[in-house]
Amino acid sequence: MKVMIIGGFLGSGKTTTILRISKQFNDAGKKTAIIVNEIGEIGLDGDILTSPGIVTEELTSGCICCTLRISMQYTLQTLEEEFAPDIVIIEPTGIAFPGQIREEIETMGLSELSFAPIVTLLDPGRFGTEAKEIPRFIETQIKEAEILCINKIDITPLETVLAAEKMLHEMNPEARILKFSAKHQDDQFEKLLLHLAVPGLKKPSQEKKNSIELSEVSAYSALYTLGSLDFSPEESVCFVEKNLQIVQERVREINPEFVGHIKLSMKSPESVVKGSITSSKEVPQVEIIPDLESEKTELRLLSAVTKVPKYKLIEIIECTLEENLGKSGIAFEKEIKKHDTDNHDEHEHEQICRINIYSKDE
């Protein structure tokens, strides 16, 4: 069983990259399992990674490089015993340390285990801001990588890409640097598959770090069940875009240079619309996801941003969504978890781990 750890900061394009990679492995007859660790109690990208033959489960409370070690071990052992995958792709939360994850897995006693080189993805358009907002954290992610991938080059000025490449080489001269667009799966992206085929190198153990504390990221997720929804797909796109813009503006008032990820999806029987922003300056990216029509009618938001108090983030999200749902005449009910009424700081470390299992034979 070969383990591939593909990390990177929030919004760097990990999900898109892993979606492309896993489909190629699946098409080549490789049984591939994906373990996704997302900040927040509400999963949002599971449907995107789902295709025929995929089983989805959820594990809660923790980060796979810090507090989810037991859950990760149980998950890997179960995958090994019941599904015998050729490849396990791990997508850590955007604030995890990939090298620390590898060290934890190496001590689990799993049989016939090998590792691909550790990958860290970066968005060059945000790289300078990220390094300024959370310098120690970004530096650790970069130095732990064996392959550094500069993603989104299709939407980033060339001088910005080259500046990011120069800085990455200075920070980690031993790493191989690739530049591509995972969204368009260009020729450069294909090189990543070739580099993942070689064995990864074991680096010296380092002091264990708590990624959540170092990142200074606050996270909050929300799920609303909606009543009858008469929106067309185009109206859903407008609703998602409008709410993302308002949340962005209100968060920006607290931290004008925030980075992170704010994702919002609206599901109806007619369409699934997903939008996201990854910084204080980025224009919301909204799309209609094909072939994901849902029986559910719901609104999901997942957020993780730098240097904004969690209670303020919760206030901004709930007020924005509930106000605009009311203005649109949409009946809604918020899913209440027990700790929603607890102290906001007590569950700062809670996260979600979603497992998607691809089987060529199913």
ZISULJO-V684574 format. One record per residue. PSI is psi in whole degrees, 0 to 359 (* if undefined). D_CENTER is the distance of its C-alpha to the mean C-alpha in Angstrom with 2 decimals. Layout:
psi=[PSI & PSI]
d_center=[D_CENTER & D_CENTER]
This chain:
psi=[120 & 130 & 129 & 120 & 116 & 101 & 188 & 156 & 163 & 127 & 14 & 353 & 24 & 314 & 315 & 316 & 313 & 324 & 314 & 314 & 312 & 323 & 322 & 318 & 317 & 317 & 333 & 3 & 11 & 126 & 121 & 128 & 142 & 129 & 119 & 127 & 109 & 144 & 140 & 165 & 347 & 122 & 150 & 331 & 2 & 319 & 325 & 323 & 357 & 138 & 173 & 134 & 13 & 132 & 134 & 131 & 167 & 136 & 138 & 169 & 82 & 171 & 137 & 348 & 359 & 286 & 358 & 24 & 314 & 316 & 320 & 316 & 315 & 318 & 313 & 320 & 319 & 317 & 316 & 318 & 321 & 333 & 340 & 58 & 150 & 325 & 136 & 118 & 125 & 121 & 98 & 162 & 154 & 354 & 21 & 165 & 107 & 321 & 323 & 324 & 315 & 315 & 319 & 316 & 323 & 336 & 6 & 352 & 24 & 142 & 151 & 51 & 136 & 165 & 140 & 166 & 143 & 133 & 136 & 125 & 148 & 147 & 108 & 334 & 340 & 359 & 315 & 319 & 319 & 315 & 328 & 320 & 316 & 68 & 314 & 321 & 310 & 319 & 318 & 315 & 319 & 316 & 336 & 346 & 148 & 335 & 123 & 122 & 117 & 107 & 170 & 33 & 346 & 340 & 13 & 134 & 144 & 319 & 328 & 318 & 315 & 323 & 319 & 318 & 317 & 316 & 321 & 319 & 323 & 325 & 326 & 79 & 342 & 343 & 149 & 134 & 126 & 146 & 124 & 179 & 107 & 329 & 322 & 357 & 60 & 182 & 323 & 328 & 325 & 332 & 330 & 319 & 321 & 318 & 332 & 344 & 342 & 157 & 145 & 159 & 139 & 123 & 158 & 142 & 145 & 168 & 135 & 137 & 150 & 107 & 326 & 317 & 319 & 328 & 336 & 39 & 134 & 140 & 146 & 141 & 155 & 147 & 126 & 126 & 129 & 150 & 203 & 128 & 113 & 14 & 140 & 166 & 322 & 322 & 325 & 320 & 314 & 320 & 313 & 314 & 315 & 315 & 323 & 319 & 318 & 315 & 316 & 313 & 319 & 323 & 322 & 331 & 333 & 316 & 97 & 343 & 28 & 148 & 163 & 221 & 127 & 115 & 136 & 131 & 144 & 117 & 138 & 168 & 340 & 334 & 162 & 118 & 131 & 136 & 160 & 157 & 151 & 6 & 176 & 340 & 343 & 139 & 136 & 135 & 118 & 139 & 155 & 122 & 122 & 150 & 28 & 35 & 141 & 146 & 340 & 153 & 105 & 165 & 127 & 137 & 134 & 126 & 146 & 114 & 158 & 141 & 46 & 125 & 139 & 320 & 328 & 322 & 316 & 314 & 315 & 312 & 310 & 317 & 317 & 308 & 314 & 324 & 315 & 330 & 318 & 316 & 330 & 358 & 25 & 123 & 140 & 158 & 123 & 133 & 121 & 124 & 157 & 316 & 358 & 333 & 359 & 178 & 135 & 334 & 345 & 336 & 32 & 334 & 5 & 134 & 182 & 143 & 120 & 135 & 125 & 126 & 116 & 131 & 121 & 328 & 348 & *]
d_center=[23.18 & 21.11 & 17.82 & 15.31 & 12.71 & 10.27 & 8.68 & 8.40 & 8.11 & 5.96 & 6.59 & 8.09 & 7.61 & 6.04 & 5.95 & 9.34 & 10.60 & 10.22 & 11.72 & 14.54 & 15.20 & 15.38 & 17.70 & 19.92 & 20.25 & 20.98 & 23.52 & 25.10 & 25.77 & 23.34 & 22.13 & 18.39 & 16.21 & 12.41 & 11.03 & 7.51 & 7.23 & 5.71 & 7.88 & 10.72 & 13.19 & 12.31 & 10.01 & 9.34 & 7.99 & 10.59 & 13.28 & 11.82 & 11.60 & 14.95 & 18.24 & 21.72 & 22.01 & 18.66 & 18.82 & 16.08 & 16.34 & 14.75 & 15.34 & 15.27 & 16.12 & 14.73 & 12.48 & 12.99 & 14.44 & 16.66 & 17.75 & 16.39 & 18.66 & 21.02 & 18.55 & 16.96 & 20.56 & 21.62 & 18.81 & 19.64 & 23.32 & 23.11 & 21.35 & 24.03 & 26.87 & 26.12 & 24.23 & 25.06 & 22.18 & 22.90 & 19.33 & 16.40 & 13.04 & 10.78 & 7.05 & 7.20 & 5.58 & 5.76 & 9.31 & 10.47 & 13.36 & 13.27 & 17.07 & 17.50 & 15.60 & 18.01 & 20.93 & 20.25 & 20.09 & 23.26 & 25.19 & 24.49 & 27.42 & 25.80 & 28.23 & 28.03 & 24.65 & 23.71 & 20.85 & 19.71 & 19.26 & 16.19 & 14.00 & 12.33 & 11.10 & 12.38 & 13.07 & 16.85 & 17.53 & 15.87 & 16.72 & 19.96 & 18.71 & 15.88 & 18.63 & 20.88 & 18.69 & 17.52 & 19.73 & 19.99 & 16.33 & 15.56 & 18.77 & 17.90 & 14.67 & 16.83 & 19.86 & 18.30 & 17.22 & 19.75 & 18.19 & 16.82 & 15.43 & 16.11 & 14.19 & 15.30 & 18.92 & 20.18 & 19.59 & 20.35 & 24.00 & 25.36 & 26.63 & 23.22 & 21.81 & 24.91 & 24.73 & 21.19 & 22.47 & 25.50 & 23.71 & 21.38 & 24.56 & 26.29 & 23.62 & 23.24 & 26.21 & 25.82 & 22.45 & 22.52 & 21.00 & 19.92 & 19.56 & 18.32 & 16.66 & 14.22 & 14.77 & 18.45 & 18.43 & 21.32 & 23.75 & 21.98 & 18.85 & 21.28 & 22.17 & 18.84 & 19.89 & 23.22 & 21.97 & 19.79 & 23.08 & 24.74 & 24.57 & 22.49 & 24.53 & 24.69 & 24.61 & 26.69 & 25.38 & 24.50 & 24.69 & 21.96 & 19.86 & 18.07 & 14.75 & 14.55 & 18.10 & 17.82 & 14.89 & 16.86 & 13.88 & 14.76 & 12.55 & 13.91 & 13.34 & 16.21 & 17.58 & 20.84 & 23.08 & 25.09 & 28.71 & 30.26 & 28.25 & 30.41 & 27.87 & 27.91 & 24.68 & 25.70 & 26.25 & 22.82 & 21.34 & 23.61 & 22.72 & 18.92 & 19.64 & 22.27 & 20.29 & 17.43 & 20.25 & 22.00 & 19.13 & 18.48 & 22.23 & 22.64 & 19.89 & 21.40 & 24.74 & 23.58 & 21.62 & 22.57 & 20.24 & 17.01 & 13.65 & 10.21 & 8.42 & 10.54 & 9.90 & 13.07 & 14.33 & 18.02 & 19.42 & 23.10 & 25.41 & 25.70 & 22.21 & 18.48 & 17.37 & 13.85 & 13.51 & 11.43 & 12.47 & 11.13 & 14.47 & 17.94 & 19.42 & 17.18 & 18.63 & 16.52 & 15.31 & 16.37 & 17.05 & 18.77 & 17.05 & 19.96 & 21.29 & 19.18 & 22.05 & 21.78 & 24.61 & 22.79 & 23.14 & 20.47 & 18.24 & 14.79 & 13.11 & 10.06 & 10.56 & 10.20 & 12.80 & 15.24 & 18.82 & 19.28 & 20.96 & 19.10 & 22.19 & 22.26 & 18.68 & 19.63 & 22.89 & 21.51 & 19.10 & 21.71 & 24.57 & 22.99 & 21.89 & 25.05 & 27.35 & 26.22 & 26.21 & 29.72 & 30.87 & 29.82 & 31.86 & 29.08 & 29.70 & 26.71 & 26.11 & 23.34 & 22.14 & 23.46 & 22.37 & 24.92 & 23.17 & 22.76 & 26.36 & 26.05 & 25.81 & 22.58 & 22.21 & 22.82 & 19.36 & 17.43 & 15.92 & 14.94 & 11.57 & 10.84 & 10.68 & 10.92 & 13.12 & 13.89 & 17.17 & 18.54 & 22.31 & 24.45 & 27.47 & 26.33]
